[in-house]
Amino acid sequence: LQPAVSVGNVGQLAIDLVISTLDMTKVGYFYTDCLVPMVGNNPYATAEENSVELSINAEVYSLPSKKLVVLQIRSPFIKNKYRPFCEALLSWVKSSKCARVILLSSSHAYQRDDEQLLGTPLRYLLTPDLQKAVGGLMQELNWKEMEKVAAYPGINDAEKVLHIPGGGITKLLFTESCSTGIQMAVLLKFCSEGDNIPDAFALVNYLNEWLQLIKSEVNTSSQWKIPSSWRLLFGNGLPPALF
């Protein structure tokens, strides 16, 4: 499970909620020169004792009981480094024998076409190998697959292409997974820049409908544990720091 660095950082915020709620253990980091270097305090601190732990730009968390590994990305990509990162990531996925990859992403709401304006703002994509395994479940959940749009609107509406504006590495990672036989799902939400915490809750609830990471008859925001680092976001009135 990992985020794309996309509009509103919605995938990264949703991953924060997963790590915090499941109390996942940090097991390592993903070393790469494709991301802007950064270092900061523990974003999931629960007491003064663990608040001084450091975090970097790409870290790996694990929850063996659910056979779940999470890669959290905390900084933007360096220019022209999308492809090298995707190649390194997919190589790691293969060598680690990951059963499947789920990418949490977002896309610019204002660039939707008419069909995408209808119904829910949540969408999914499945690579052909994963479609065989879980395609029927997605239909049972009544999920909407990401629509393809006209390659040349107004000129040739018959030719359709996958278009994810604001999605960062999403399209590249998905198409590379299709061609290499990796089972990947993309879950995304159409949104705009701003206070994207509600978008993150919507996306993580969407994920939970499928994976049932936490048990709940009705998906609500209150069932997710908000990380202590979120107190600094958007003046949202979250509890003050524990340290």
C-alpha positions as CSV (number, residue, x, y, z in Angstrom):
1,L,0.0,0.0,0.0
2,Q,1.5,3.3,-1.0
3,P,0.5,6.9,-2.0
4,A,1.1,8.8,-5.2
5,V,2.4,12.4,-4.6
6,S,-0.7,13.9,-6.2
7,V,-3.1,16.9,-5.9
8,G,-3.9,17.8,-2.3
9,N,-1.6,15.0,-1.0
10,V,-4.7,13.0,-0.5
11,G,-3.0,9.6,-0.8
12,Q,-0.3,10.5,1.7
13,L,-2.9,11.8,4.2
14,A,-4.9,8.6,3.8
15,I,-1.7,6.5,4.3
16,D,-1.1,8.5,7.5
17,L,-4.5,7.4,8.8
18,V,-3.8,3.7,8.0
19,I,-0.4,3.7,9.7
20,S,-1.7,5.6,12.8
21,T,-4.9,3.6,13.3
22,L,-3.3,0.2,12.8
23,D,-0.3,1.3,14.9
24,M,2.1,-0.1,12.3
25,T,5.7,-0.7,13.0
26,K,8.4,1.1,11.0
27,V,10.7,-1.6,9.6
28,G,12.9,0.4,7.3
29,Y,13.2,3.0,4.6
30,F,13.1,3.1,0.8
31,Y,16.4,4.7,-0.3
32,T,16.1,6.7,-3.5
33,D,17.7,9.8,-5.0
34,C,14.4,10.5,-6.9
35,L,12.7,12.4,-3.9
36,V,13.6,15.7,-2.4
37,P,15.6,14.9,0.8
38,M,13.8,15.7,4.1
39,V,13.9,14.9,7.8
40,G,11.5,15.6,10.6
41,N,10.1,14.4,13.9
42,N,8.0,11.3,14.3
43,P,4.6,12.1,12.7
44,Y,2.9,9.5,14.7
45,A,4.2,10.4,18.2
46,T,2.0,9.4,21.0
47,A,4.1,10.6,23.9
48,E,7.2,12.7,24.7
49,E,9.4,9.6,24.7
50,N,8.8,8.7,21.0
51,S,8.4,12.3,19.7
52,V,12.1,12.8,19.1
53,E,12.4,9.8,16.7
54,L,13.2,11.0,13.2
55,S,11.4,10.3,9.9
56,I,12.6,10.7,6.4
57,N,11.2,11.0,2.9
58,A,10.3,7.4,2.2
59,E,9.7,4.9,4.9
60,V,8.3,1.3,5.1
61,Y,5.9,0.1,7.8
62,S,4.6,-3.4,8.4
63,L,1.7,-5.2,10.0
64,P,2.4,-9.0,9.7
65,S,-1.0,-9.9,11.2
66,K,-2.7,-8.5,8.1
67,K,0.1,-9.3,5.7
68,L,0.3,-5.6,5.0
69,V,3.4,-3.5,4.0
70,V,3.0,0.3,3.6
71,L,5.4,2.7,1.9
72,Q,4.8,6.3,3.0
73,I,6.3,9.1,0.8
74,R,6.7,12.5,2.4
75,S,8.4,14.7,-0.2
76,P,7.9,15.6,-3.9
77,F,9.8,14.1,-6.8
78,I,12.9,15.6,-8.3
79,K,12.4,16.8,-11.9
80,N,12.7,14.0,-14.5
81,K,12.9,11.3,-11.7
82,Y,9.5,9.8,-12.1
83,R,10.6,6.9,-14.3
84,P,13.7,5.9,-12.4
85,F,11.6,5.8,-9.2
86,C,8.9,3.6,-10.8
87,E,11.5,1.2,-12.1
88,A,13.2,1.0,-8.7
89,L,9.9,0.6,-6.9
90,L,8.5,-2.2,-9.2
91,S,11.9,-4.0,-9.0
92,W,11.5,-3.9,-5.2
93,V,7.9,-5.1,-5.4
94,K,9.0,-8.1,-7.5
95,S,12.1,-9.0,-5.4
96,S,10.0,-8.8,-2.2
97,K,7.3,-11.0,-3.7
98,C,4.5,-8.6,-2.9
99,A,1.2,-10.2,-3.9
100,R,-0.3,-7.0,-5.1
101,V,0.1,-3.2,-4.9
102,I,-2.6,-0.7,-4.0
103,L,-1.8,2.9,-5.0
104,L,-3.8,5.7,-3.3
105,S,-4.0,8.8,-5.5
106,S,-6.0,11.9,-6.5
107,S,-6.8,13.9,-9.6
108,H,-7.9,17.5,-10.4
109,A,-11.6,17.8,-10.0
110,Y,-11.8,20.7,-12.4
111,Q,-10.4,18.7,-15.3
112,R,-13.2,16.0,-15.2
113,D,-15.2,15.4,-18.4
114,D,-19.0,15.3,-18.4
115,E,-19.1,11.5,-17.6
116,Q,-16.8,11.9,-14.7
117,L,-19.0,14.6,-13.1
118,L,-21.7,12.0,-12.5
119,G,-22.0,10.1,-9.2
120,T,-19.3,9.5,-6.8
121,P,-15.9,11.4,-7.0
122,L,-14.1,8.1,-6.2
123,R,-12.7,5.8,-8.9
124,Y,-10.6,2.7,-9.3
125,L,-8.3,1.0,-11.8
126,L,-7.1,-2.6,-12.0
127,T,-4.3,-4.1,-14.0
128,P,-5.4,-7.1,-16.2
129,D,-3.8,-9.6,-13.8
130,L,-5.7,-8.2,-10.8
131,Q,-8.9,-7.7,-12.8
132,K,-9.2,-11.5,-13.0
133,A,-8.9,-11.9,-9.3
134,V,-11.0,-9.1,-7.8
135,G,-13.0,-7.6,-10.8
136,G,-16.2,-9.3,-9.6
137,L,-15.8,-7.9,-6.1
138,M,-15.5,-4.3,-7.4
139,Q,-18.8,-4.8,-9.2
140,E,-20.4,-6.2,-6.0
141,L,-19.2,-3.0,-4.2
142,N,-20.8,-1.0,-7.0
143,W,-17.5,0.9,-7.6
144,K,-17.0,3.1,-10.7
145,E,-13.9,2.4,-12.8
146,M,-11.9,5.4,-13.9
147,E,-13.2,6.5,-17.3
148,K,-11.0,7.0,-20.3
149,V,-11.4,10.4,-22.0
150,A,-11.2,11.5,-25.6
151,A,-7.6,11.9,-26.8
152,Y,-8.5,14.8,-29.0
153,P,-11.7,16.3,-27.6
154,G,-13.9,17.9,-30.3
155,I,-11.7,16.5,-33.1
156,N,-11.7,12.7,-32.5
157,D,-13.9,11.6,-29.6
158,A,-13.7,7.9,-30.6
159,E,-10.1,7.5,-29.5
160,K,-10.0,7.2,-25.7
161,V,-7.0,7.4,-23.4
162,L,-6.4,7.2,-19.6
163,H,-5.9,10.7,-18.3
164,I,-5.1,11.4,-14.6
165,P,-4.3,15.2,-14.3
166,G,-2.6,16.0,-11.0
167,G,-2.0,12.3,-10.4
168,G,1.8,12.5,-10.3
169,I,3.3,9.0,-10.9
170,T,-0.1,7.3,-11.0
171,K,-0.5,6.8,-14.7
172,L,3.1,5.8,-15.3
173,L,3.2,3.3,-12.4
174,F,-0.1,1.8,-13.5
175,T,0.8,1.4,-17.1
176,E,4.2,-0.1,-16.2
177,S,2.5,-2.6,-13.9
178,C,0.2,-3.6,-16.7
179,S,3.1,-4.3,-19.0
180,T,5.1,-6.2,-16.4
181,G,2.3,-8.4,-15.0
182,I,2.2,-6.8,-11.5
183,Q,-1.1,-6.9,-9.8
184,M,-1.9,-3.3,-9.0
185,A,-5.0,-1.4,-8.1
186,V,-5.3,2.4,-8.1
187,L,-7.9,4.1,-5.8
188,L,-8.3,7.8,-6.4
189,K,-10.5,10.7,-5.6
190,F,-11.2,13.8,-7.7
191,C,-10.4,16.8,-5.5
192,S,-9.0,20.4,-5.4
193,E,-6.2,21.9,-3.4
194,G,-7.1,23.2,0.0
195,D,-8.1,21.5,3.2
196,N,-7.9,17.9,1.9
197,I,-8.4,16.1,5.2
198,P,-12.1,15.3,4.3
199,D,-10.8,13.9,1.0
200,A,-8.3,11.7,2.9
201,F,-11.1,10.3,5.1
202,A,-13.2,9.6,2.0
203,L,-10.3,7.8,0.3
204,V,-9.3,5.7,3.3
205,N,-13.0,4.7,3.8
206,Y,-13.1,3.7,0.2
207,L,-10.0,1.5,0.7
208,N,-11.6,0.0,3.8
209,E,-14.7,-1.1,1.9
210,W,-12.5,-3.4,0.0
211,L,-9.7,-4.5,2.5
212,Q,-11.6,-4.3,5.7
213,L,-8.5,-3.0,7.6
214,I,-10.8,-2.0,10.4
215,K,-14.1,-3.5,11.1
216,S,-17.1,-1.2,10.9
217,E,-20.6,-1.5,9.6
218,V,-20.6,2.1,8.5
219,N,-17.5,3.9,7.4
220,T,-17.1,7.1,9.4
221,S,-14.2,9.5,10.0
222,S,-14.3,8.9,13.8
223,Q,-13.1,5.3,13.5
224,W,-9.6,6.4,12.2
225,K,-6.9,7.6,14.6
226,I,-5.7,11.0,13.6
227,P,-1.8,11.4,13.7
228,S,-0.4,13.9,16.2
229,S,1.3,15.7,13.3
230,W,-2.0,16.7,11.8
231,R,-2.4,19.4,14.4
232,L,-0.3,21.6,12.2
233,L,-2.6,21.2,9.1
234,F,-5.0,23.9,7.9
235,G,-5.7,25.2,11.5
236,N,-8.2,22.3,11.9
237,G,-8.5,22.5,15.7
238,L,-7.0,19.1,16.3
239,P,-5.7,18.5,19.9
240,P,-2.5,20.2,20.8
241,A,0.9,18.4,20.6
242,L,1.7,15.9,23.2
243,F,5.2,17.3,23.3
